[in-house]
Amino acid sequence: MMQPEHTPLIEFKNVSKRYDNHTAVNELNLTIYQGEFFVLVGGSGSGKSTTLRMINALTEPTDGDVYFNGRRIKITTSASCATASVMCCNKSPCSPP
């Protein structure tokens, strides 16, 4: 697929997330452009929710960087998800920060 010539909306650069002895996400490189339809599919424990939580700035990566509109996402406040205008649709009910 030919990519538009503009800044990616969401970008993961060598992102990993580890919890104690478990690696939830391992060296993820991903680019999503505005207007693209994107779905994460995988089995239980494959890192889908962790990846979405990193986009929403609810979880800090262990390694690598996540970008939104060219700016690195960094956890600074509980409202960082709302500022980024990124929402997560999950199996269990939750409310935005």
C-alpha positions as CSV (number, residue, x, y, z in Angstrom):
1,M,0.0,0.0,0.0
2,M,1.4,3.4,-0.9
3,Q,1.7,5.7,2.1
4,P,0.6,9.3,2.1
5,E,3.4,11.9,2.2
6,H,2.7,13.3,5.6
7,T,3.5,12.7,9.2
8,P,2.3,9.4,10.6
9,L,-0.6,9.8,13.0
10,I,0.7,7.0,15.3
11,E,4.2,5.5,15.2
12,F,5.9,2.9,17.3
13,K,9.7,2.7,17.0
14,N,11.3,-0.4,18.5
15,V,8.8,-0.5,21.4
16,S,8.9,-3.2,24.0
17,K,7.0,-3.6,27.3
18,R,8.1,-6.0,29.9
19,Y,6.4,-6.9,33.2
20,D,8.8,-8.7,35.5
21,N,9.7,-11.9,33.6
22,H,7.0,-11.5,30.9
23,T,7.4,-9.6,27.6
24,A,4.0,-8.2,26.5
25,V,5.3,-6.3,23.5
26,N,8.6,-7.1,21.8
27,E,10.4,-4.5,19.5
28,L,7.2,-3.3,17.8
29,N,7.7,-1.1,14.8
30,L,4.3,0.2,13.5
31,T,3.2,3.2,11.5
32,I,-0.5,4.3,11.1
33,Y,-1.4,7.2,8.9
34,Q,-4.5,9.4,9.3
35,G,-7.5,7.9,7.6
36,E,-6.2,4.4,7.8
37,F,-8.4,1.7,9.4
38,F,-6.3,-0.3,11.8
39,V,-7.2,-3.4,13.9
40,L,-5.1,-5.3,16.4
41,V,-5.9,-9.0,16.3
42,G,-4.3,-11.7,18.5
43,G,-4.8,-14.3,21.2
44,S,-5.1,-13.7,24.9
45,G,-1.8,-12.2,26.2
46,S,-0.4,-11.2,22.8
47,G,0.0,-7.5,23.8
48,K,-3.0,-5.9,22.1
49,S,-4.3,-4.1,25.2
50,T,-0.8,-3.2,26.3
51,T,-0.2,-1.6,22.8
52,L,-3.4,0.4,23.1
53,R,-2.5,1.5,26.6
54,M,0.8,2.8,25.3
55,I,-1.0,4.8,22.5
56,N,-3.2,6.3,25.2
57,A,-0.3,7.1,27.4
58,L,-1.6,4.9,30.1
59,T,1.4,2.6,30.1
60,E,5.0,3.7,29.5
61,P,7.1,1.5,27.2
62,T,10.1,-0.3,28.7
63,D,12.1,0.5,25.6
64,G,11.5,2.5,22.4
65,D,9.2,5.4,21.7
66,V,5.6,6.0,20.7
67,Y,4.7,9.1,18.7
68,F,1.3,10.8,18.0
69,N,1.3,13.4,15.2
70,G,5.1,13.4,15.3
71,R,5.3,14.1,19.0
72,R,6.6,11.6,21.4
73,I,3.9,10.3,23.8
74,K,5.1,10.6,27.4
75,I,3.0,10.0,30.5
76,T,2.7,13.4,32.2
77,T,-0.9,13.6,33.5
78,S,-4.0,11.5,33.7
79,A,-5.5,13.6,30.9
80,S,-2.8,12.7,28.3
81,C,-5.1,10.3,26.6
82,A,-7.8,12.9,26.2
83,T,-5.2,15.4,24.9
84,A,-4.1,13.0,22.3
85,S,-7.7,12.3,21.2
86,V,-7.1,8.6,21.1
87,M,-9.6,6.2,22.5
88,C,-9.6,2.5,23.3
89,C,-12.5,0.2,22.8
90,N,-12.1,-2.8,25.1
91,K,-14.1,-5.9,26.1
92,S,-14.8,-4.5,29.6
93,P,-16.5,-1.2,30.3
94,C,-14.2,1.7,31.2
95,S,-14.4,5.4,31.2
96,P,-12.0,7.9,29.7
97,P,-9.7,9.8,32.2
